[in-house]
């Protein structure tokens, strides 16, 4: 299984990658959209993301595919990724940028907002504070993990290999304890 853990890459390349590979491929947009539709009480859903993700309209299409009458408000937040990547997400500058950027969403009567970039969960406290406690924030990355974990099944052959590796590691640990822990050379290893 391949997980495309980037909203913009999912928006731009998911279908093409699926066509090229013979393994399951999932992105973050569909799981995030499903969770938002499920969480929303009034079907007024916001999406915040990078310019590329928002311009692609991938979230809007996915949301309307699950809830055709949902109202979707999308907002590009291009200054959020540089804040996160520069590790400034706890700063007063970050707080100011988040407040200014999210201002257009304030009076849209949204009850759910998708964090449409895997960087944005680091800004979650600031986003939640700005939008209000009544807004349900959906982390598309976390939703994707929840969707992909059931696919991580272990075949009998893989289970046997795991058992052999575990027994081998246990044996090596016993050897290490019995022989190497007494060795004066242990400090050099």
MILOLUM-394534 format. One record per residue (C-alpha): y, x, z; residue number from 1. Coordinates in pm, 1 decimal, decimal comma. Layout:
N
<tike v="Y" u="X" w="Z" seq="NUM"/>
...
This chain:
189
<tike v="0,0" u="0,0" w="0,0" seq="1"/>
<tike v="351,1" u="113,1" w="-81,0" seq="2"/>
<tike v="644,4" u="-25,3" w="114,6" seq="3"/>
<tike v="984,6" u="15,0" w="-46,2" seq="4"/>
<tike v="1188,8" u="39,4" w="271,9" seq="5"/>
<tike v="1529,2" u="19,1" w="106,7" seq="6"/>
<tike v="1701,6" u="-303,9" w="10,3" seq="7"/>
<tike v="1882,7" u="-158,6" w="-290,1" seq="8"/>
<tike v="1567,6" u="10,1" w="-422,4" seq="9"/>
<tike v="1377,3" u="-315,2" w="-369,2" seq="10"/>
<tike v="1646,1" u="-508,4" w="-557,0" seq="11"/>
<tike v="1656,4" u="-265,7" w="-847,4" seq="12"/>
<tike v="1302,5" u="-135,5" w="-887,9" seq="13"/>
<tike v="1040,4" u="-346,9" w="-706,0" seq="14"/>
<tike v="907,2" u="-535,3" w="-1006,3" seq="15"/>
<tike v="892,4" u="-226,2" w="-1226,2" seq="16"/>
<tike v="708,9" u="-27,5" w="-959,6" seq="17"/>
<tike v="461,8" u="-313,4" w="-907,8" seq="18"/>
<tike v="384,4" u="-308,3" w="-1280,2" seq="19"/>
<tike v="319,0" u="67,3" w="-1275,4" seq="20"/>
<tike v="90,7" u="85,6" w="-971,4" seq="21"/>
<tike v="-255,2" u="-48,2" w="-895,9" seq="22"/>
<tike v="-189,1" u="-78,8" w="-522,4" seq="23"/>
<tike v="-2,7" u="-347,8" w="-328,9" seq="24"/>
<tike v="373,4" u="-287,2" w="-331,3" seq="25"/>
<tike v="615,2" u="-476,2" w="-109,0" seq="26"/>
<tike v="987,1" u="-453,5" w="-55,8" seq="27"/>
<tike v="1216,8" u="-566,2" w="221,4" seq="28"/>
<tike v="1397,7" u="-855,4" w="51,9" seq="29"/>
<tike v="1128,4" u="-1122,6" w="45,9" seq="30"/>
<tike v="1018,3" u="-1075,4" w="410,7" seq="31"/>
<tike v="1381,7" u="-1077,6" w="525,0" seq="32"/>
<tike v="1451,8" u="-1390,9" w="323,1" seq="33"/>
<tike v="1147,2" u="-1572,7" w="458,7" seq="34"/>
<tike v="1247,6" u="-1492,2" w="815,3" seq="35"/>
<tike v="1604,6" u="-1609,0" w="755,5" seq="36"/>
<tike v="1495,4" u="-1942,6" w="609,3" seq="37"/>
<tike v="1260,1" u="-1992,7" w="902,2" seq="38"/>
<tike v="1525,4" u="-1899,2" w="1160,6" seq="39"/>
<tike v="1814,9" u="-2098,4" w="1013,7" seq="40"/>
<tike v="1877,9" u="-2445,8" w="1154,4" seq="41"/>
<tike v="2161,0" u="-2543,8" w="917,3" seq="42"/>
<tike v="2047,9" u="-2347,7" w="607,3" seq="43"/>
<tike v="2379,1" u="-2159,0" w="596,9" seq="44"/>
<tike v="2268,5" u="-1798,4" w="563,8" seq="45"/>
<tike v="2474,4" u="-1484,1" w="530,5" seq="46"/>
<tike v="2360,9" u="-1159,2" w="372,2" seq="47"/>
<tike v="2531,7" u="-827,9" w="436,1" seq="48"/>
<tike v="2429,2" u="-521,1" w="237,4" seq="49"/>
<tike v="2534,0" u="-237,4" w="14,1" seq="50"/>
<tike v="2724,1" u="-300,2" w="-308,7" seq="51"/>
<tike v="2404,4" u="-256,0" w="-510,5" seq="52"/>
<tike v="2201,9" u="-500,2" w="-304,2" seq="53"/>
<tike v="2472,2" u="-765,5" w="-301,6" seq="54"/>
<tike v="2553,1" u="-729,5" w="-675,0" seq="55"/>
<tike v="2184,5" u="-770,5" w="-762,3" seq="56"/>
<tike v="2179,8" u="-1123,7" w="-612,3" seq="57"/>
<tike v="1818,9" u="-1053,3" w="-510,7" seq="58"/>
<tike v="1863,5" u="-1207,9" w="-168,3" seq="59"/>
<tike v="2031,2" u="-1515,3" w="-309,5" seq="60"/>
<tike v="1742,9" u="-1567,6" w="-554,8" seq="61"/>
<tike v="1479,6" u="-1508,2" w="-285,9" seq="62"/>
<tike v="1653,0" u="-1742,3" w="-40,7" seq="63"/>
<tike v="1695,8" u="-2016,2" w="-299,5" seq="64"/>
<tike v="1331,4" u="-1972,0" w="-395,8" seq="65"/>
<tike v="1234,7" u="-2057,4" w="-37,1" seq="66"/>
<tike v="1515,1" u="-2304,9" w="40,3" seq="67"/>
<tike v="1677,0" u="-2436,6" w="-281,5" seq="68"/>
<tike v="1957,2" u="-2616,6" w="-97,3" seq="69"/>
<tike v="2051,2" u="-2328,8" w="130,9" seq="70"/>
<tike v="2408,8" u="-2209,4" w="124,5" seq="71"/>
<tike v="2410,4" u="-1830,9" w="84,6" seq="72"/>
<tike v="2718,2" u="-1619,5" w="154,2" seq="73"/>
<tike v="2684,2" u="-1254,1" w="53,5" seq="74"/>
<tike v="2912,8" u="-973,3" w="161,4" seq="75"/>
<tike v="2904,5" u="-607,6" w="55,5" seq="76"/>
<tike v="2969,8" u="-370,6" w="344,9" seq="77"/>
<tike v="3001,9" u="-29,9" w="174,9" seq="78"/>
<tike v="3153,9" u="143,7" w="478,0" seq="79"/>
<tike v="2855,6" u="71,1" w="707,0" seq="80"/>
<tike v="2610,9" u="330,3" w="568,2" seq="81"/>
<tike v="2853,7" u="625,0" w="605,2" seq="82"/>
<tike v="2917,1" u="520,3" w="967,8" seq="83"/>
<tike v="2545,0" u="525,2" w="1042,5" seq="84"/>
<tike v="2471,5" u="844,6" w="851,7" seq="85"/>
<tike v="2752,8" u="1026,2" w="1030,8" seq="86"/>
<tike v="2614,5" u="902,1" w="1365,1" seq="87"/>
<tike v="2942,4" u="726,2" w="1443,9" seq="88"/>
<tike v="2786,6" u="383,5" w="1502,1" seq="89"/>
<tike v="2894,4" u="374,7" w="1869,8" seq="90"/>
<tike v="3252,6" u="478,4" w="1802,4" seq="91"/>
<tike v="3573,2" u="278,5" w="1820,9" seq="92"/>
<tike v="3619,7" u="348,3" w="1449,3" seq="93"/>
<tike v="3284,2" u="180,6" w="1378,2" seq="94"/>
<tike v="3385,1" u="-119,1" w="1588,3" seq="95"/>
<tike v="3709,8" u="-153,1" w="1393,5" seq="96"/>
<tike v="3540,0" u="-118,3" w="1053,4" seq="97"/>
<tike v="3269,1" u="-371,6" w="1142,1" seq="98"/>
<tike v="3531,0" u="-620,4" w="1264,8" seq="99"/>
<tike v="3746,2" u="-583,2" w="952,7" seq="100"/>
<tike v="3452,2" u="-594,6" w="713,0" seq="101"/>
<tike v="3285,9" u="-902,2" w="865,4" seq="102"/>
<tike v="3608,3" u="-1104,1" w="898,1" seq="103"/>
<tike v="3534,5" u="-1302,5" w="575,8" seq="104"/>
<tike v="3216,4" u="-1441,9" w="735,6" seq="105"/>
<tike v="3385,3" u="-1576,7" w="1047,9" seq="106"/>
<tike v="3458,9" u="-1933,8" w="934,4" seq="107"/>
<tike v="3159,9" u="-1990,2" w="706,3" seq="108"/>
<tike v="2955,2" u="-2186,0" w="966,4" seq="109"/>
<tike v="2662,0" u="-1947,3" w="926,4" seq="110"/>
<tike v="2383,5" u="-1956,6" w="1181,2" seq="111"/>
<tike v="2176,0" u="-1669,9" w="1037,1" seq="112"/>
<tike v="2274,6" u="-1336,5" w="882,1" seq="113"/>
<tike v="2036,3" u="-1094,3" w="713,2" seq="114"/>
<tike v="2096,1" u="-725,8" w="776,6" seq="115"/>
<tike v="2034,3" u="-637,6" w="412,4" seq="116"/>
<tike v="2030,3" u="-261,8" w="457,2" seq="117"/>
<tike v="1786,6" u="-61,3" w="665,0" seq="118"/>
<tike v="2080,9" u="133,8" w="811,3" seq="119"/>
<tike v="2243,8" u="-178,3" w="956,5" seq="120"/>
<tike v="2018,1" u="-234,8" w="1260,2" seq="121"/>
<tike v="2190,7" u="65,0" w="1418,9" seq="122"/>
<tike v="2512,9" u="-136,8" w="1396,0" seq="123"/>
<tike v="2344,0" u="-450,9" w="1528,0" seq="124"/>
<tike v="2528,7" u="-463,3" w="1864,2" seq="125"/>
<tike v="2865,6" u="-437,4" w="1687,7" seq="126"/>
<tike v="2765,6" u="-690,2" w="1420,2" seq="127"/>
<tike v="2631,7" u="-934,0" w="1681,2" seq="128"/>
<tike v="2945,7" u="-897,2" w="1891,2" seq="129"/>
<tike v="3167,3" u="-959,8" w="1591,6" seq="130"/>
<tike v="2977,0" u="-1258,4" w="1451,5" seq="131"/>
<tike v="2892,6" u="-1411,8" w="1788,5" seq="132"/>
<tike v="2584,4" u="-1462,4" w="2003,0" seq="133"/>
<tike v="2502,8" u="-1789,3" w="1823,8" seq="134"/>
<tike v="2426,1" u="-1604,1" w="1499,4" seq="135"/>
<tike v="2062,1" u="-1507,9" w="1444,2" seq="136"/>
<tike v="2046,9" u="-1159,0" w="1292,2" seq="137"/>
<tike v="1747,9" u="-1083,9" w="1071,3" seq="138"/>
<tike v="1634,4" u="-722,3" w="1035,7" seq="139"/>
<tike v="1470,5" u="-706,3" w="692,1" seq="140"/>
<tike v="1296,0" u="-378,5" w="776,1" seq="141"/>
<tike v="1138,1" u="-515,9" w="1094,0" seq="142"/>
<tike v="1029,5" u="-829,6" w="908,7" seq="143"/>
<tike v="864,9" u="-613,4" w="641,8" seq="144"/>
<tike v="669,6" u="-419,6" w="903,0" seq="145"/>
<tike v="545,7" u="-751,4" w="1042,1" seq="146"/>
<tike v="434,1" u="-853,3" w="693,8" seq="147"/>
<tike v="263,4" u="-524,7" w="606,7" seq="148"/>
<tike v="74,2" u="-451,2" w="929,4" seq="149"/>
<tike v="-198,2" u="-713,5" w="859,8" seq="150"/>
<tike v="-265,2" u="-533,5" w="530,2" seq="151"/>
<tike v="-355,6" u="-214,8" w="713,3" seq="152"/>
<tike v="-720,9" u="-299,9" w="743,0" seq="153"/>
<tike v="-976,7" u="-30,5" w="801,3" seq="154"/>
<tike v="-1290,0" u="-25,3" w="588,9" seq="155"/>
<tike v="-1627,1" u="56,9" w="749,6" seq="156"/>
<tike v="-1618,5" u="398,5" w="582,2" seq="157"/>
<tike v="-1269,8" u="468,9" w="718,9" seq="158"/>
<tike v="-1383,2" u="354,0" w="1064,1" seq="159"/>
<tike v="-1682,9" u="591,3" w="1049,5" seq="160"/>
<tike v="-1455,7" u="880,8" w="946,4" seq="161"/>
<tike v="-1220,5" u="794,8" w="1233,2" seq="162"/>
<tike v="-1514,4" u="795,7" w="1477,7" seq="163"/>
<tike v="-1635,0" u="1133,6" w="1350,3" seq="164"/>
<tike v="-1280,6" u="1277,9" w="1375,6" seq="165"/>
<tike v="-1244,1" u="1140,0" w="1728,4" seq="166"/>
<tike v="-1575,2" u="1289,3" w="1837,5" seq="167"/>
<tike v="-1485,4" u="1621,6" w="1673,5" seq="168"/>
<tike v="-1148,1" u="1629,0" w="1848,2" seq="169"/>
<tike v="-1316,4" u="1545,4" w="2179,6" seq="170"/>
<tike v="-1564,4" u="1831,7" w="2127,1" seq="171"/>
<tike v="-1284,7" u="2075,4" w="2041,3" seq="172"/>
<tike v="-1091,9" u="1970,3" w="2349,3" seq="173"/>
<tike v="-1399,9" u="2039,0" w="2566,2" seq="174"/>
<tike v="-1444,3" u="2381,8" w="2403,7" seq="175"/>
<tike v="-1076,7" u="2456,5" w="2457,1" seq="176"/>
<tike v="-1092,0" u="2358,0" w="2823,5" seq="177"/>
<tike v="-1416,6" u="2545,4" w="2889,3" seq="178"/>
<tike v="-1348,9" u="2871,2" w="2706,6" seq="179"/>
<tike v="-987,4" u="2912,9" w="2601,7" seq="180"/>
<tike v="-815,3" u="2802,8" w="2919,0" seq="181"/>
<tike v="-971,2" u="3103,5" w="3095,0" seq="182"/>
<tike v="-878,2" u="3346,8" w="2821,2" seq="183"/>
<tike v="-599,1" u="3597,5" w="2884,3" seq="184"/>
<tike v="-511,2" u="3557,3" w="2514,8" seq="185"/>
<tike v="-417,2" u="3189,8" w="2553,7" seq="186"/>
<tike v="-50,7" u="3276,9" w="2590,4" seq="187"/>
<tike v="-52,8" u="3433,2" w="2244,9" seq="188"/>
<tike v="-191,6" u="3129,9" w="2063,4" seq="189"/>
